[in-house]
């Protein structure tokens, strides 16, 4: 019995000494604790109301298709990338427009219908953008592509 007690004591000392010598890493903080919602805000809509949807001019002519929805750091939609021109994806150009340039209306059984006060030709002549997969951002068409890891998010002084 004594041997068992000594063995247990020796084991307890050995494990506490080993754990005291092991480097302790602090838990990583990534902001305040996440919270869940009990309801969805009444004025909320899904991004799928815009993403991959067609955009029309006031004369009901298709201008293009929304290729991406851009958000600021607070989650507010700031811009839309619209693919214009081309045929079956060939020769298409992606342009950026302010989010509020596209107005929402409904048509055919209350289906969302996106209208922009512009013409396809006007958007075709706008500066084009391309998606840089390495930087995970949209850049001007004529800007050089990045290599390596994505850029760090911009720092804010608050």
C-alpha positions in Angstrom: 0.0 0.0 0.0 2.9 2.3 0.9 4.5 1.7 -2.5 1.2 2.6 -4.3 0.9 5.9 -2.3 4.6 6.8 -3.1 4.0 5.9 -6.8 0.9 8.1 -6.9 2.7 11.0 -5.2 5.7 10.7 -7.5 3.4 10.6 -10.5 1.6 13.7 -9.3 4.9 15.6 -8.8 6.2 14.6 -12.1 3.2 15.7 -14.1 2.9 19.0 -12.2 6.5 19.7 -12.8 6.2 18.9 -16.5 3.2 21.0 -17.0 4.8 23.9 -15.2 7.7 23.8 -17.6 5.5 23.6 -20.7 5.0 26.9 -22.4 1.6 28.3 -21.8 0.0 29.9 -24.9 -2.7 32.6 -24.2 -6.0 32.1 -26.0 -6.2 34.1 -29.2 -8.6 37.0 -29.0 -10.5 38.0 -32.2 -12.9 40.5 -30.8 -15.9 40.4 -28.5 -17.7 37.1 -27.8 -20.0 36.1 -30.6 -23.7 36.5 -30.0 -26.6 34.8 -31.7 -29.8 36.6 -32.7 -33.3 35.7 -31.7 -34.8 37.4 -34.8 -33.7 38.8 -38.1 -33.9 42.6 -38.5 -37.0 43.6 -40.5 -35.1 45.6 -43.2 -32.6 42.8 -43.9 -32.3 41.1 -47.3 -30.0 38.4 -48.5 -27.0 39.1 -50.8 -28.5 36.7 -53.3 -31.1 39.4 -54.2 -28.1 41.1 -56.0 -25.4 38.5 -56.6 -25.6 36.9 -60.1 -28.7 38.9 -60.9 -29.3 40.8 -64.1 -29.3 44.6 -64.2 -31.4 46.5 -66.6 -31.5 50.1 -67.9 -34.7 52.2 -67.5 -35.8 51.0 -71.1 -35.8 47.4 -69.9 -32.6 46.5 -71.8 -30.2 44.2 -70.0 -27.0 46.0 -69.0 -25.1 43.1 -67.4 -25.0 40.8 -64.4 -23.8 41.5 -60.9 -20.6 39.5 -60.4 -19.8 40.6 -56.8 -21.1 42.7 -53.9 -18.4 44.7 -52.0 -18.7 45.4 -48.3 -16.8 47.8 -46.0 -15.3 46.6 -42.7 -18.6 47.3 -40.9 -20.5 45.0 -43.4 -22.3 47.8 -45.3 -22.6 47.2 -49.0 -20.6 49.9 -50.8 -20.2 48.8 -54.4 -21.3 46.3 -57.0 -19.1 44.7 -59.7 -21.2 44.3 -62.9 -20.1 42.2 -65.8 -21.0 43.9 -69.1 -20.6 43.1 -72.8 -19.2 39.9 -74.2 -21.0 36.8 -75.3 -21.1 33.6 -73.2 -18.5 35.0 -70.9 -16.0 35.9 -73.7 -15.0 39.6 -73.9 -16.9 40.5 -70.8 -15.7 43.4 -68.8 -16.2 43.9 -65.0 -16.9 47.5 -63.9 -17.5 48.9 -60.4 -20.6 51.0 -59.6 -21.7 52.5 -56.2 -24.2 50.2 -54.5 -26.9 52.9 -54.4 -26.6 53.3 -58.3 -28.8 50.1 -58.7 -32.4 50.5 -57.7 -34.6 47.7 -56.7 -38.1 47.3 -58.1 -40.4 44.3 -58.5 -41.8 42.7 -61.6 -43.6 39.5 -62.5 -45.1 38.2 -59.2 -43.0 40.5 -57.0 -39.6 39.1 -58.3 -36.7 41.5 -57.6 -35.8 43.5 -60.7 -32.6 45.6 -60.6 -32.5 48.8 -62.6 -29.7 51.3 -63.2 -29.8 54.7 -64.8 -27.0 53.9 -67.3 -26.6 52.2 -70.7 -24.5 49.2 -71.6 -22.3 51.3 -73.8 -21.6 53.7 -70.9 -20.5 50.9 -68.7 -18.4 49.3 -71.5 -16.4 52.5 -71.7 -15.8 52.7 -67.9 -12.6 51.5 -66.3 -12.5 47.7 -66.0 -11.5 45.7 -62.9 -10.2 42.2 -62.4 -10.3 39.9 -59.4 -6.8 39.3 -57.9 -7.1 35.9 -56.3 -3.8 36.3 -54.4 -4.8 39.6 -52.8 -8.5 38.6 -52.6 -9.6 42.0 -53.9 -10.6 43.7 -57.1 -7.9 45.8 -58.9 -7.8 47.8 -62.1 -7.5 45.7 -65.2 -4.1 47.2 -66.1 -2.7 46.8 -62.6 0.0 44.1 -62.2 -1.2 40.9 -60.4 0.2 40.3 -56.9 2.1 37.2 -55.8 2.3 35.5 -52.5 0.1 36.0 -49.5 -2.9 38.3 -49.3 -2.3 41.8 -48.0 -3.1 42.5 -44.4 -6.4 44.4 -43.8 -5.9 48.2 -43.4 -5.4 49.4 -39.9 -7.7 51.9 -38.3 -6.9 54.2 -35.5 -9.8 54.1 -33.1 
